[in-house]
Amino acid sequence: MAQVQSNEADWVSRFADEVIAEAERRAPGKPIVVASGLSPSGPIHLGNLREVMTPHLVADEIRRRGHQVRHLISWDDYDRYRKVPAGVPGIDESWAAHIGKPLTSVPAPAGSEYPNWAEHFKAAMVASLAELGIEYDPISQTEQYTSGVYREQILHAMKHRADIDAILDQYRTKDKATGKPKQQQQKPVDEAELEAAEGSGAAAEDDGSAGTAGYFPYKPYCGACERDLTTVTGYDDETTELAYTCVCGHSETVLLSEFNRGKLVWKVDWPMRWAYEGVVFEPSGVDHSSPGSSFVVGGQIVRKVFGGEQPIGPMYAFVGISGMAKMSSSKGGVPTPGDALKIMEAPLLRWLYARRKPNQSFKIAFDQEIQRLYDEWDKLESKVADGTVLPADAAAHSRAVRTAAGELPRTPRPLPYRTLASVADITAGHDEQTLRILSDLDPGNPVTTLDEVRPRLDRAEHWINTQVPAESRTIVREEPDTELLASLDDQARESLRLLLEGLDDHWSLDGLTTLVYGVPKVQAGLEPDAKPTPELKVAQRSFFALLYHLLVSRDTGPRLPTLLLAVGADRVRKLLAA
């Protein structure tokens, strides 16, 4: 597989250079480790996908250069279930009884084929990652913790709890004992930074409990109710004897050297994993990069407590949806990668993430904008094919259509998305009608089977059926609008006569385009290929509006050449004959 050439505008190549150099410094000759973390606490949305796509693209570039690389995806399925998310089918308020349990101990939504909450929401993302061609090594944090993999790290963190507490205390804005604002910060931060921390959710990130027995960076899950509403009341470093109580009334004393039902708090857990896995590259969202947040604090904890190094960690910006604000998986109805892959092909979705630097926000179109986006993609493909593409655009395209393992599946004959959407709109997905129309687009090189235009056709059909409001769908008239036809003046009647006379000689997409734009030119005494004047454009718009009213009883609709092909010559004559 050819290497994507590095250049100044290609952010992926620049990070790959940096990661390879850093990996050689840290652990020469060993596989390079990049990482992502996903919490299956609810639907995993398109914003979360950036957490995966950023290291995936860098890892794939490193593979293209012949290096061994592991992309770890940690499923944070041992995290606590925090709240009942809105808009998730199959659940109700009774799920609130499970708040505080590990995600793998919460029942899946009613009707799910999966054994628990975490597996239910992981499944859709796993399928999307496969379709996107993302190679990774999955790690279940439930399996890691409950099998005792992290036992030494947990005991080490408990032994150094005072050091951890001191690091965290530099960033706390409230006194951990009283919960009141501190009078003086050990590490001053300005008001803007504090506001950013509060707004990002960083201030709410769990950094452990400090009860009467002191600070502990470890939370046991209760042996009776399974929830983490526990307080450590005592710990002996020599024997590892740990005592805790739970709000449910249960109390227990265990040996932490044998106990596997609990986890390190997040601000300690993340840097522990950096050291344990030897992570060289892991991005984080802007909410993890504010003062006192887990990435900032983790940099100190990984060095001072676990003897490791913080990954190269670019901050990535939020991903939005056309017409929607910042995404949050705790709110219902937020589109997932699976939702996007139903209306766009995998290379296009990959391209949206590859062409933007991680710190640049962007939106993914679920509205009419998707048609323009596909036009832009097709134009890029043409430039790649004829060699006129700019280097950075070529790199983004290459990363979109292939990985180090090979090419992603693509539509053999990629007709314009807007054309396919218009045809799907008019035919309501009728295959025979669809094939008839598509075969007429270019009679010299007709589409002979719908397989030639799939999967793009399927994506366009799904977009029309799920994203276009019913009132915006195209419904062709069954009978002529006799009242409108009778009211037309001589010029309008002449325009319809010229169109109908030219149908047979122009029955293709290009031919009908020439015809519908040419009728007002001929009426103005110009050649069909004459450049339009401002007055002519007014006449064209008036003519187009008349055709739309007569064909679909609206002011606008699909592009007229496509619409005429879809309606068919005989029906066009029936509806337009004055």
Stockholm file with secondary structure:
# STOCKHOLM 1.0

chainA/1-578         MAQVQSNEADWVSRFADEVIAEAERRAPGKPIVVASGLSPSGPIHLGNLREVMTPHLVADEIRRRGHQVRHLISWDDYDRYRKVPAGVPGIDESWAAHIGKPLTSVPAPAGSEYPNWAEHFKAAMVASLAELGIEYDPISQTEQYTSGVYREQILHAMKHRADIDAILDQYRTKDKATGKPKQQQQKPVDEAELEAAEGSGAAAEDDGSAGTAGYFPYKPYCGACERDLTTVTGYDDETTELAYTCVCGHSETVLLSEFNRGKLVWKVDWPMRWAYEGVVFEPSGVDHSSPGSSFVVGGQIVRKVFGGEQPIGPMYAFVGISGMAKMSSSKGGVPTPGDALKIMEAPLLRWLYARRKPNQSFKIAFDQEIQRLYDEWDKLESKVADGTVLPADAAAHSRAVRTAAGELPRTPRPLPYRTLASVADITAGHDEQTLRILSDLDPGNPVTTLDEVRPRLDRAEHWINTQVPAESRTIVREEPDTELLASLDDQARESLRLLLEGLDDHWSLDGLTTLVYGVPKVQAGLEPDAKPTPELKVAQRSFFALLYHLLVSRDTGPRLPTLLLAVGADRVRKLLAA
#=GR chainA/1-578 SS CCCCCCCTTCHHHHHHHHHHHHHHHHSTTSCEEEEEEECCSSCCCHHHHHHHHHHHHHHHHHHHTTCCEEEEEEECTTSBCCCCCTTCTTCCGGGGGGTTSBGGGSCCCTTCSSSSHHHHHHHHHHHHHHHTTCCCEEEEHHHHHHTTTTHHHHHHHHHTHHHHHHHHHTTCSBCTTTCSBCSSCSSCCCHHHHHHHHHHTGGGSCCCEEETTEEESEEECCTTTCCSCEEEEEECTTTCEEEEEETTSCEEEEETTTCCSEEECHHHHHHHHHHHHTCCBCCEEGGGSSTTSHHHHHHHHHHHTTSCCCCBCCEECCEEETTCCSCCTTSTTCCCHHHHHTTSCHHHHHHHHHSSCTTSCEEECCSTHHHHHHHHHHHHHHHHHHTCCCHHHHHHHHHHHEETTEECCCCSSCCCHHHHHHHHHHHTTCHHHHHHHHHHHCTTSCCCCGGGGTTHHHHHHHHHHHHSCGGGSCCCCSSCCHHHHHTCCHHHHHHHHHHHHHTGGGCSHHHHHHHHHHHHHHHTTCCTTCCCCHHHHHHHHHHHHHHHHHHHSSSCCSCHHHHHHHHCHHHHHHHHCC
#=GC SS_cons         CCCCCCCTTCHHHHHHHHHHHHHHHHSTTSCEEEEEEECCSSCCCHHHHHHHHHHHHHHHHHHHTTCCEEEEEEECTTSBCCCCCTTCTTCCGGGGGGTTSBGGGSCCCTTCSSSSHHHHHHHHHHHHHHHTTCCCEEEEHHHHHHTTTTHHHHHHHHHTHHHHHHHHHTTCSBCTTTCSBCSSCSSCCCHHHHHHHHHHTGGGSCCCEEETTEEESEEECCTTTCCSCEEEEEECTTTCEEEEEETTSCEEEEETTTCCSEEECHHHHHHHHHHHHTCCBCCEEGGGSSTTSHHHHHHHHHHHTTSCCCCBCCEECCEEETTCCSCCTTSTTCCCHHHHHTTSCHHHHHHHHHSSCTTSCEEECCSTHHHHHHHHHHHHHHHHHHTCCCHHHHHHHHHHHEETTEECCCCSSCCCHHHHHHHHHHHTTCHHHHHHHHHHHCTTSCCCCGGGGTTHHHHHHHHHHHHSCGGGSCCCCSSCCHHHHHTCCHHHHHHHHHHHHHTGGGCSHHHHHHHHHHHHHHHTTCCTTCCCCHHHHHHHHHHHHHHHHHHHSSSCCSCHHHHHHHHCHHHHHHHHCC
//
